[in-house]
Amino acid sequence: MNELTDGVLAAEPALPMDVVGWGTLVLALIVTIVWLVYLYR
């Protein structure tokens, strides 16, 4: 089990942190815009 865990941790992450960060930022922006549109309609 430890060898498997070490292998997974040593492997390259599936998503680079840059992509995850920008994706989170864009998602938060979309949610905010949708909320504002819903609030002020």
C-alpha positions as CSV (number, residue, x, y, z in Angstrom):
1,M,0.0,0.0,0.0
2,N,2.8,2.4,0.8
3,E,4.5,1.7,-2.5
4,L,1.3,2.5,-4.3
5,T,0.8,5.7,-2.4
6,D,4.4,6.8,-3.0
7,G,4.0,6.1,-6.7
8,V,0.8,8.2,-6.9
9,L,2.3,11.1,-5.0
10,A,5.5,11.0,-7.2
11,A,3.4,11.1,-10.4
12,E,2.6,14.3,-12.1
13,P,-0.7,15.7,-10.9
14,A,-3.5,15.3,-13.4
15,L,-4.3,19.1,-13.4
16,P,-1.6,21.7,-13.0
17,M,-2.3,24.1,-10.2
18,D,-2.4,27.0,-12.6
19,V,-5.4,25.5,-14.4
20,V,-7.1,24.7,-11.2
21,G,-6.6,28.2,-9.9
22,W,-7.9,29.9,-13.0
23,G,-10.8,27.5,-13.3
24,T,-11.8,28.3,-9.7
25,L,-11.5,32.0,-10.4
26,V,-13.6,31.8,-13.6
27,L,-16.2,29.6,-11.8
28,A,-16.5,32.1,-8.9
29,L,-16.9,35.0,-11.4
30,I,-19.7,33.1,-13.3
31,V,-21.5,32.3,-10.0
32,T,-21.3,35.9,-8.9
33,I,-22.6,37.3,-12.2
34,V,-25.5,34.8,-12.2
35,W,-26.3,35.7,-8.6
36,L,-26.3,39.4,-9.4
37,V,-28.5,38.9,-12.5
38,Y,-30.9,36.8,-10.4
39,L,-30.9,39.4,-7.6
40,Y,-31.5,42.5,-9.8
41,R,-33.9,41.0,-12.4
